[in-house]
Amino acid sequence: MQISNDYNYQDNAATRDAPWVRALFIGVASIFMVVMLVIPLMAVFYEAFKGGWDLYLAALVEPEAVAAIKLTLLTAAIVLPINIIMGLAIAWLVTRYQFKGKQLVTTLLDLPFSVSPVVAGLMFVLLFGLNSTVGGWLESMGIQVIFAVPGIVLATLFVTFPFIARELIPLMQSQGDSEEQAALTLGASGWQVFWHVTLPNIKWALLYGIILTNARAMGEFGAVSVVSGHIRGETNTMPLLVEIAYNEYNFTAAFALSSLLAGLALLTLVVQQIMSKMQARKYAKGINRDAIAAPKLVVDTTKPKAVTVSSNSNS
C-alpha cells in the first residue's frame, strides 16, 4: 500500500547527537571489537601458521587430532537432527496450543542458558555414573554412558537444545496460524500443511538455529570435559584436545586445532550473514510486490477528514 501525504517531517537539531558524540561511540566500540576479538583471533592464526604449512598439517593429521576431529563431527551429526526435531516440536507446542504449565515449559527451555556447563556435566555424572541406579543398570546391560560417546552426546544435547526452539518461537508467534487454518479448511492434511505452509515460513529461522546449534556443539568444552574422562584417542573432542596440547606445551597442535575451530566459527558467521541478506532481499521483494498490487491511499492534508482511494492503473 502506498501512502502519500503533504506533511514534511524535519529533523530536530536538538534531538540529534553531536558529531563528536557519534564519533566517540564508534571509536569506543571499534577499539573494543579490535582488542577483544580481532587481535586475539589474528594471534591464534599467526601462532598456528608461523611454523609453516607442513607443521600445521602434521599437527592436524596426528592420530589424537584425527580422533578428536572425528568425535566432534560425530557428536554434531547426532545432536543436530535430534535438536531439529525437538526444537520444532517444542516451538509448535508453545505457539499452537494453550495448556497448563506452558509458562513452565518456556522457563525450563532457558535452563541451559543459565546453568553452568560444568554443573550440567555433573548432573549427568550423578544420573548415569556407575554409582547411580540408572548408570549401574545400563552398565549391567553393557551400555556405558559416562566417559564414553553417549555421555558426550547427552551433555552436548543439554547445552544446545534451546537454540532452535528459541529462534522459531518468536517468529511462529508473530506469524500466527491463519495460513495453516486456511490450508486445513481447503482440505490439506497435517503433513501437507507443515511441508507447504509452515516450513517455508520458518525455514530461515530454522537454518539460523541449526547454524548456532552446530557451532555450539563443536565448541562445547565445560559439560563435555566433565563427562568425557579425557581418554586419549577415544573421548577427547577438539576443544578438550586443545587444552591438553596447550598444557603439555605442544603449542603447534594446540593452535592448529584452535585455528580450525575458529575457522569453523568464522564460516558460521559468513553463512549467517548470507542467509540474513537473502531473507532481507526476499522480504523487500515481497513488500514491493504488495505495494505495486495495492491501491493508492491519498490523504488530502488540506481537508483532514477527506480520504480518497484511487485504483492503481498499473495493476
C-alpha positions as CSV (number, residue, x, y, z in Angstrom):
1,M,0.0,0.0,0.0
2,Q,1.3,3.4,-0.9
3,I,0.5,6.3,1.4
4,S,1.2,9.8,0.1
5,N,0.7,13.0,2.1
6,D,1.9,16.5,2.2
7,Y,3.4,16.5,5.7
8,N,7.1,17.3,5.7
9,Y,8.9,16.0,8.7
10,Q,12.0,18.0,9.6
11,D,14.8,16.7,11.8
12,N,15.0,18.5,15.1
13,A,18.6,19.5,15.6
14,A,18.2,19.5,19.4
15,T,17.4,15.7,19.4
16,R,20.3,14.7,17.2
17,D,23.6,13.7,18.7
18,A,26.6,15.9,18.1
19,P,29.2,14.6,15.7
20,W,31.8,14.2,18.4
21,V,29.4,12.0,20.4
22,R,28.7,9.8,17.4
23,A,32.5,9.6,16.7
24,L,33.2,8.7,20.4
25,F,30.7,5.8,20.4
26,I,32.0,4.5,17.1
27,G,35.6,4.8,18.3
28,V,35.0,3.1,21.6
29,A,33.0,0.2,20.0
30,S,35.7,-0.2,17.3
31,I,38.5,-0.3,19.8
32,F,36.7,-2.8,22.0
33,M,36.0,-5.1,19.0
34,V,39.6,-4.9,17.8
35,V,41.1,-5.5,21.2
36,M,38.7,-8.3,22.3
37,L,38.0,-10.1,19.0
38,V,40.2,-9.2,16.0
39,I,43.7,-9.2,17.7
40,P,43.2,-12.5,19.7
41,L,41.8,-14.1,16.5
42,M,44.7,-13.0,14.4
43,A,47.1,-14.1,17.2
44,V,45.6,-17.6,17.0
45,F,46.1,-17.9,13.3
46,Y,49.6,-16.4,13.5
47,E,50.7,-19.0,16.1
48,A,49.1,-21.8,14.1
49,F,50.8,-20.9,10.8
50,K,54.1,-19.4,11.9
51,G,55.8,-22.8,11.7
52,G,54.7,-23.2,8.1
53,W,52.1,-25.4,6.4
54,D,54.0,-28.6,6.9
55,L,53.9,-28.3,10.7
56,Y,50.3,-27.1,10.6
57,L,49.1,-30.1,8.6
58,A,51.3,-32.5,10.5
59,A,49.6,-31.4,13.7
60,L,46.1,-32.0,12.3
61,V,46.9,-35.5,11.0
62,E,48.2,-36.8,14.3
63,P,46.1,-39.8,15.4
64,E,44.8,-38.0,18.5
65,A,43.9,-34.9,16.5
66,V,42.1,-37.0,13.8
67,A,40.2,-38.9,16.5
68,A,39.2,-35.6,18.2
69,I,38.0,-34.2,14.9
70,K,36.0,-37.3,14.1
71,L,34.4,-37.4,17.5
72,T,33.5,-33.7,17.3
73,L,31.9,-34.1,13.9
74,L,30.1,-37.3,15.0
75,T,28.7,-35.6,18.1
76,A,27.4,-32.7,16.0
77,A,25.9,-35.1,13.4
78,I,24.0,-36.9,16.2
79,V,22.9,-33.7,18.1
80,L,21.7,-31.7,15.1
81,P,18.9,-34.0,13.9
82,I,17.6,-34.5,17.5
83,N,17.7,-30.8,18.1
84,I,15.8,-30.1,14.9
85,I,13.0,-32.5,15.8
86,M,12.8,-31.4,19.4
87,G,13.1,-27.7,18.5
88,L,10.3,-27.9,16.0
89,A,8.1,-29.9,18.4
90,I,8.6,-27.5,21.3
91,A,8.1,-24.4,19.2
92,W,4.9,-25.9,17.8
93,L,3.7,-26.9,21.3
94,V,4.3,-23.4,22.7
95,T,2.9,-21.4,19.8
96,R,0.0,-23.5,18.7
97,Y,-1.5,-24.9,22.0
98,Q,-2.8,-23.4,25.2
99,F,-2.3,-25.6,28.3
100,K,-1.5,-25.5,31.9
101,G,2.3,-25.3,32.6
102,K,3.0,-23.5,29.3
103,Q,5.0,-20.9,31.2
104,L,6.9,-23.6,33.0
105,V,7.9,-25.1,29.6
106,T,9.2,-21.8,28.3
107,T,11.1,-21.2,31.6
108,L,12.7,-24.7,31.5
109,L,13.7,-24.1,27.9
110,D,16.1,-21.4,29.1
111,L,17.6,-23.5,31.8
112,P,20.7,-24.5,29.8
113,F,21.4,-20.8,29.2
114,S,21.5,-20.1,33.0
115,V,23.1,-23.3,34.3
116,S,26.9,-23.6,34.2
117,P,28.0,-26.3,31.6
118,V,30.2,-27.8,34.4
119,V,27.1,-28.2,36.6
120,A,25.3,-29.8,33.6
121,G,28.1,-32.3,33.2
122,L,28.0,-33.1,36.9
123,M,24.2,-33.7,36.7
124,F,24.7,-36.4,34.0
125,V,27.6,-38.0,36.1
126,L,25.2,-38.2,39.0
127,L,22.4,-39.6,36.9
128,F,24.4,-42.0,34.7
129,G,27.5,-42.7,36.6
130,L,28.5,-46.2,37.7
131,N,27.4,-45.4,41.3
132,S,23.9,-44.4,40.3
133,T,20.9,-46.7,39.9
134,V,20.4,-45.9,36.2
135,G,24.1,-46.0,35.4
136,G,24.6,-49.3,37.2
137,W,21.6,-50.8,35.4
138,L,22.9,-49.6,32.0
139,E,26.4,-50.9,32.8
140,S,24.9,-54.4,33.6
141,M,23.5,-54.3,30.0
142,G,26.9,-53.4,28.6
143,I,26.0,-49.7,27.9
144,Q,28.4,-47.2,29.2
145,V,27.3,-43.5,29.2
146,I,29.8,-41.6,31.3
147,F,33.3,-41.5,30.0
148,A,32.0,-42.6,26.6
149,V,30.4,-41.2,23.5
150,P,26.8,-41.4,24.8
151,G,27.7,-39.1,27.7
152,I,29.3,-36.6,25.4
153,V,26.2,-36.6,23.2
154,L,23.9,-36.1,26.2
155,A,25.9,-33.3,27.6
156,T,26.1,-31.5,24.2
157,L,22.3,-32.0,23.7
158,F,21.7,-30.3,27.1
159,V,23.6,-27.2,26.3
160,T,22.4,-26.9,22.7
161,F,18.7,-27.8,22.6
162,P,17.2,-24.3,23.3
163,F,18.8,-22.7,20.2
164,I,16.4,-23.9,17.5
165,A,13.3,-23.6,19.6
166,R,14.2,-20.1,20.7
167,E,14.7,-19.0,17.1
168,L,11.4,-20.4,16.0
169,I,9.1,-19.4,18.8
170,P,9.1,-15.6,18.3
171,L,8.7,-16.0,14.5
172,M,5.8,-18.5,14.8
173,Q,4.1,-16.4,17.4
174,S,4.2,-13.3,15.2
175,Q,3.0,-15.2,12.1
176,G,0.1,-16.8,13.8
177,D,-1.7,-19.9,12.4
178,S,-4.2,-18.2,10.0
179,E,-2.5,-19.6,6.9
180,E,-2.3,-23.1,8.4
181,Q,-6.0,-23.0,9.3
182,A,-6.9,-21.8,5.8
183,A,-4.9,-24.8,4.3
184,L,-6.7,-27.2,6.6
185,T,-10.0,-25.7,5.6
186,L,-9.1,-26.3,2.0
187,G,-8.6,-30.0,2.7
188,A,-4.8,-30.2,3.2
189,S,-3.5,-32.9,5.6
190,G,-1.3,-32.1,8.6
191,W,1.9,-33.1,6.8
192,Q,0.9,-31.1,3.8
193,V,0.3,-28.0,5.9
194,F,3.7,-28.5,7.6
195,W,5.7,-29.0,4.4
196,H,4.0,-26.4,2.2
197,V,2.9,-23.7,4.6
198,T,4.7,-23.9,8.0
199,L,8.2,-24.9,6.9
200,P,8.5,-22.3,4.1
201,N,7.6,-19.6,6.6
202,I,10.1,-20.6,9.2
203,K,12.9,-22.0,7.0
204,W,15.3,-19.1,7.6
205,A,14.9,-19.1,11.4
206,L,15.3,-22.9,11.4
207,L,18.5,-22.7,9.4
208,Y,19.8,-19.9,11.6
209,G,19.1,-22.1,14.7
210,I,20.8,-25.1,13.1
211,I,23.9,-23.0,12.4
212,L,24.0,-21.8,16.1
213,T,23.4,-25.3,17.4
214,N,26.2,-26.7,15.2
215,A,28.7,-24.0,16.3
216,R,27.9,-24.6,20.0
217,A,28.0,-28.4,19.6
218,M,31.5,-28.3,18.1
219,G,32.9,-25.7,20.5
220,E,31.4,-27.0,23.8
221,F,34.0,-27.6,26.5
222,G,32.7,-27.4,30.1
223,A,30.0,-30.1,30.1
224,V,31.9,-32.4,27.8
225,S,35.0,-32.1,29.9
226,V,33.2,-33.4,32.9
227,V,31.6,-36.5,31.3
228,S,34.3,-37.4,28.8
229,G,37.1,-38.6,31.1
230,H,39.7,-37.3,28.8
231,I,40.6,-40.7,27.4
232,R,43.1,-40.1,24.7
233,G,42.0,-41.1,21.2
234,E,38.6,-42.0,22.4
235,T,36.6,-39.3,24.3
236,N,38.6,-36.1,23.6
237,T,36.8,-33.6,21.4
238,M,38.6,-30.8,19.6
239,P,38.2,-28.2,22.5
240,L,39.4,-30.8,25.0
241,L,42.5,-31.7,22.9
242,V,43.3,-28.0,22.6
243,E,43.6,-27.8,26.4
244,I,45.6,-31.0,26.7
245,A,48.0,-30.0,24.0
246,Y,48.5,-26.5,25.4
247,N,49.1,-27.8,28.9
248,E,51.7,-30.2,27.5
249,Y,53.4,-27.3,25.7
250,N,52.5,-28.7,22.3
251,F,51.7,-25.2,21.1
252,T,51.7,-26.2,17.4
253,A,48.9,-28.8,17.8
254,A,47.0,-26.5,20.3
255,F,46.9,-23.5,17.9
256,A,46.4,-25.7,14.8
257,L,43.2,-27.1,16.3
258,S,42.2,-23.7,17.7
259,S,42.5,-22.2,14.3
260,L,40.4,-25.0,12.8
261,L,37.7,-24.2,15.4
262,A,38.0,-20.5,14.8
263,G,37.7,-21.1,11.1
264,L,34.5,-23.0,11.5
265,A,33.2,-20.2,13.7
266,L,34.0,-17.6,11.0
267,L,32.4,-19.8,8.4
268,T,29.3,-19.9,10.5
269,L,29.2,-16.1,10.7
270,V,29.6,-15.9,6.9
271,V,26.8,-18.3,6.3
272,Q,24.7,-16.4,8.8
273,Q,25.3,-13.1,7.1
274,I,24.5,-14.6,3.7
275,M,21.2,-16.0,5.0
276,S,20.3,-12.7,6.6
277,K,20.8,-10.8,3.4
278,M,18.9,-13.4,1.4
279,Q,16.0,-13.1,3.9
280,A,16.1,-9.3,3.8
281,R,16.1,-9.3,0.0
282,K,13.2,-11.7,-0.2
283,Y,11.3,-9.6,2.3
284,A,11.9,-6.4,0.4
285,K,10.7,-8.0,-2.9
286,G,7.6,-9.1,-1.1
287,I,6.9,-5.6,0.1
288,N,7.5,-4.1,-3.3
289,R,5.2,-6.6,-4.9
290,D,2.4,-5.8,-2.4
291,A,2.9,-2.1,-3.0
292,I,2.5,-2.4,-6.7
293,A,-0.6,-4.5,-6.4
294,A,-2.3,-2.4,-3.7
295,P,-4.5,0.6,-4.4
296,K,-3.1,4.1,-3.6
297,L,-4.3,5.8,-0.5
298,V,-4.3,9.5,-1.0
299,V,-4.6,11.7,2.1
300,D,-5.6,15.3,1.4
301,T,-3.9,17.2,4.2
302,T,-5.9,20.4,3.4
303,K,-9.0,18.5,4.4
304,P,-8.0,16.1,7.1
305,K,-11.3,14.2,7.0
306,A,-11.2,13.6,3.3
307,V,-9.6,10.3,2.3
308,T,-9.8,9.0,-1.2
309,V,-8.8,5.6,-2.5
310,S,-7.7,5.5,-6.2
311,S,-7.2,2.3,-8.1
312,N,-3.7,1.6,-9.4
313,S,-3.8,1.7,-13.1
314,N,-0.7,-0.5,-13.5
315,S,-2.2,-3.4,-11.5
